[in-house]
Amino acid sequence: MPTEEFCYVSDGAFCPYGPKDPAFVVERAMAVSRFLLEQGADLIVVACNTATAAAITTLRASFDTPFVGMEPALKPAALHSLSGVVGVLATAGTFKGRLYLNTLARFSGRVKVIERVGTGLVELVEQGILDGPEAEALVSRYVLPMLEAGADHIVLGCTHYPFLTRTIEKIVDGRAVIVNPAPAVARQALRVLSGIRELSSGPGTSRFFSTGEDRVLRALVREIAASDADAFSFTADASIF
């Protein structure tokens, strides 16, 4: 959707959500959503598995605006696994979420699911450490046991983890398929938005807000956009909401 206006919020001051109490995550999700609506959002993507698990039901009940959430892509991994073993790397909050547990119940009879809580990975990404010895050591701690158990698909169940794809691929070394749900979520966002209004004719713009500092946010945007992050609008302000 290159012609759309995007407004992104990084809640860096309260990251990571994974180990936090679900009630706190709901509170932050509500605050971020209200801010996005004030910015004119027609659609909100809850780009966090933990926030989706804790808050998506409350958000949909509280606002008329449509929400698209995240869920670890266990279903496609289970359907395509040849070894019958699937690894899921996610946060503790995601593993406790109803969406994930319902999907797990549906497919646990079909495949063996190996769950690993990626403690410390979100913090690495938030610091901009996407590769190198520190990242490789931490990724290996979680991914190697999955491979040793025979996993042929590894599901990235946190929206921070795809930034570590190069490191994960290096550790996996072709022994498993890395499953990133983000493209499917983007397609769903397009379907939902197209169902409520015509797409904009452009030109598209992007604004980025952070409740923490924005140095790493700028770098991550550059990583995604493959362009100069300074071409976008950035605001780092702990008091924006």
C-alpha positions in Angstrom: 0.0 0.0 0.0 2.7 2.5 -1.0 0.1 5.3 -1.6 -1.3 5.2 1.9 -0.4 7.3 4.9 1.2 5.3 7.7 1.5 6.3 11.4 3.6 3.9 13.5 4.1 4.0 17.2 7.0 2.3 19.0 6.3 2.0 22.7 10.0 1.9 23.5 9.6 3.3 27.0 7.7 0.1 28.0 9.3 -2.5 25.9 9.3 -5.5 26.0 5.7 -6.4 26.6 6.3 -10.1 26.7 7.0 -10.6 30.4 4.6 -7.9 31.6 1.2 -8.4 33.3 -1.6 -8.7 30.6 -3.6 -5.9 32.3 -0.6 -3.5 31.8 -0.3 -4.6 28.1 -4.1 -3.9 27.6 -3.6 -0.4 29.2 -0.7 0.4 26.8 -2.6 -1.0 23.8 -5.5 1.2 24.6 -3.3 4.2 25.0 -1.5 3.6 21.7 -4.7 3.0 19.9 -6.3 6.2 21.1 -3.2 8.1 19.9 -3.4 6.5 16.5 -7.1 7.3 16.2 -6.3 10.9 17.1 -3.9 10.8 14.1 -6.7 9.8 11.8 -6.2 6.0 11.6 -8.8 4.1 9.6 -7.3 0.8 10.4 -5.0 -0.3 13.2 -2.6 -3.2 13.0 -1.6 -4.5 16.4 2.0 -5.3 15.3 2.8 -7.3 18.4 1.9 -10.9 19.2 1.8 -10.3 23.0 -0.4 -7.2 22.7 -2.7 -9.1 20.3 -3.0 -12.0 22.7 -3.7 -9.7 25.7 -5.7 -6.9 24.2 -7.3 -7.5 20.8 -10.7 -8.5 22.2 -10.8 -5.4 24.4 -9.6 -3.1 21.5 -12.3 -4.4 19.2 -15.0 -4.0 21.8 -13.8 -0.5 22.7 -13.4 1.1 19.3 -15.4 1.1 16.0 -12.2 1.1 13.9 -11.1 -2.3 12.6 -8.1 -4.0 14.1 -5.8 -6.6 12.5 -3.8 -8.6 15.0 -0.8 -11.0 15.0 -0.7 -14.7 15.7 2.3 -17.1 15.4 1.9 -18.9 12.0 1.7 -22.3 13.5 -1.0 -23.5 11.1 1.0 -23.2 7.8 4.1 -24.6 9.6 2.1 -27.6 10.8 0.5 -28.2 7.4 3.8 -28.1 5.5 6.0 -29.9 8.0 7.5 -33.2 6.7 9.3 -34.1 9.9 6.2 -33.7 12.1 8.2 -31.3 14.4 7.7 -27.5 14.4 9.5 -25.0 16.6 7.8 -21.8 17.8 9.9 -18.9 19.1 7.8 -16.4 21.0 7.3 -14.4 24.2 5.8 -15.9 27.4 2.7 -13.6 26.9 2.1 -15.0 23.3 2.3 -18.6 24.5 -0.4 -17.8 27.1 -2.8 -16.1 24.6 -6.1 -17.6 23.6 -5.4 -17.4 19.8 -2.2 -19.3 20.0 -3.6 -21.9 22.4 -6.6 -22.5 20.2 -4.4 -23.0 17.2 -2.1 -25.3 19.2 -5.0 -27.4 20.2 -6.1 -27.8 16.6 -2.7 -28.9 15.3 -0.9 -30.5 18.3 -2.2 -33.9 17.2 -0.6 -33.4 13.8 2.8 -32.2 14.8 5.1 -32.0 17.8 5.4 -28.4 18.8 8.6 -27.2 20.5 8.1 -23.9 22.3 10.9 -21.6 23.3 10.6 -18.2 25.0 13.1 -15.9 23.3 14.2 -14.1 26.5 16.5 -11.2 25.6 15.9 -11.2 21.8 13.5 -8.2 21.9 16.1 -6.3 23.9 18.8 -7.1 21.3 16.7 -5.7 18.5 15.7 -2.6 20.5 19.4 -2.0 20.9 20.0 -2.5 17.2 22.1 -5.6 17.7 20.9 -7.7 14.8 24.0 -9.9 14.1 27.4 -10.6 15.5 28.6 -12.9 18.3 26.1 -11.7 20.9 23.1 -12.2 18.7 24.4 -15.5 17.4 25.0 -16.9 20.9 21.5 -16.0 22.1 19.7 -17.2 18.9 21.6 -20.5 19.1 20.4 -21.0 22.6 16.8 -21.2 21.4 17.1 -22.4 17.9 19.6 -25.3 18.1 17.5 -27.4 20.5 14.6 -27.1 18.0 16.8 -28.3 15.2 18.2 -31.1 17.3 14.7 -32.3 18.0 14.0 -32.5 14.3 12.1 -29.3 13.6 11.8 -28.5 9.9 9.9 -25.3 10.4 10.6 -22.5 12.9 7.9 -20.0 13.5 8.9 -16.4 14.5 6.2 -15.6 17.0 7.3 -12.0 17.8 7.4 -9.1 15.4 10.9 -8.2 16.6 12.4 -11.5 15.6 12.3 -11.1 11.8 15.0 -8.4 12.2 17.2 -11.2 13.4 16.5 -13.3 10.2 20.0 -13.1 8.9 21.4 -14.5 12.2 18.7 -17.1 12.4 19.3 -18.2 8.9 23.0 -18.5 9.7 22.3 -20.8 12.7 19.6 -22.8 10.9 21.9 -23.3 7.8 19.1 -24.6 5.6 17.9 -27.2 8.0 14.5 -25.7 8.5 12.1 -23.2 7.0 11.8 -19.9 8.9 8.2 -18.8 9.0 7.5 -15.1 9.3 3.8 -14.2 9.5 4.3 -10.5 8.6 3.5 -10.8 4.9 0.2 -12.6 5.6 -0.7 -9.9 8.1 0.1 -7.2 5.5 -2.2 -8.9 3.0 -5.0 -9.1 5.6 -4.6 -5.4 6.4 -4.9 -4.6 2.7 -8.1 -6.8 2.5 -9.7 -5.1 5.5 -8.8 -1.6 4.4 -10.1 -2.2 0.9 -13.3 -3.4 2.4 -14.0 -0.1 4.2 -12.8 2.5 1.7 -11.0 3.0 -1.6 -7.2 3.0 -1.4 -5.6 6.5 -1.4 -4.1 7.8 -4.7 -1.0 9.0 -2.9 1.7 10.0 -2.5 2.2 7.9 0.5 3.7 9.2 3.7 5.0 7.6 6.9 5.3 9.1 10.4 7.1 7.3 13.2 6.5 8.0 16.9 8.4 6.6 19.8 7.9 6.8 23.6 11.6 6.1 23.9 14.6 7.4 21.9 14.5 6.9 18.2 18.1 6.1 17.2 17.4 2.4 16.8 13.9 3.0 15.3 15.5 5.0 12.5 17.9 2.2 11.8 15.1 -0.4 11.8 13.0 1.7 9.4 16.1 1.9 7.1 16.4 -1.9 7.4 12.8 -2.3 6.3 12.5 0.5 3.7 15.9 0.1 2.1 16.0 3.8 1.9 17.1 6.9 3.8 15.1 6.9 7.1 15.6 10.6 7.3 13.1 11.0 4.5 10.4 10.0 7.0 9.0 12.0 9.9 10.2 10.9 13.4 9.1 12.0 16.8 10.6 10.7 20.0 8.7 11.9 23.0 7.9 10.0 26.2 4.9 12.2 26.9 3.0 11.8 23.6 0.4 9.7 25.5 
